[in-house]
Amino acid sequence: YAGAFNTQDRIRSTFSPCGSFVFSGSEDRQVHCWHTYEGNLLYSYQSLNYIQPVVDIEFHPLDNIVAMCS
């Protein structure tokens, strides 16, 4: 999956509960979303206002809630 920036930090990714999407943090302080099977970048969350890289992201297993750590 192309689009996330990572040169030195350990960046974690996660699948959506349905398995259709991959979400990943990035050293550019954004969260990126790709379609799992096609691999195309669907969306980049750019207005999160983080000042450090987004290093972890996790979905709630039952609700439509996502947690990000920067």
N, C-alpha and C positions, 0 to 999 in steps of 0.2 A: 504494500500500500504506500503510494507516494504522496507527499504533502507535508508530513510532520518533520520537524527539524530536531535532530538529535546528534550531538557530537561528544558529549561527556557525561550527562546525567543518566541515571537508570530511569527510563520512562516506561510506565506500565500501560497496558491497553486492556480492554474488556469487550466482550460481546454483549449485545442487547439480549434480554431474556428470550426473545423469539428467535435469536440467532441470525437475523437478517442484516445486522449492522455491527461494525467494529468502531469503537470509540477509543481515541488515544490522546494523551496529553502531548505536549511538545515544548521544546526549549524556547519557542517564540511566544510563549505565554498564551497559547490558544488550545482549544480542544477541536480535534478533527474527527469527522464521521465519514466512513466509507461503506459502500454496499458490500456485504460479505462475499457474494458469489461473483459479482462483476468486477470488484476492486476499484470502481470509480469513486473519486472524492465527491461526496454529496453536500457537505456543509462544513464550514469552519466557524466556530464560535469565537469571534474576534473581540467582542465587547465585554469580556469578563473582568477587565481591569486588574488582572494579577500583575505583580511586579517581579515575580520569580517564575521559573518554568513550572508547568503543570506536570507533576511527576507520577500521579496516580489517579485512577478513575474507576469507579465501581457502580454497578447497577443494583438496585434493590431487587431481590428475586421475585417479588410478587406485585409491587407497585411501579408506576412510571416515575421513579425517582432516581436521580443519578447524583453521586457524590464525587467531588473533585478536590484534589489536594495540591496546593501550590506552596 
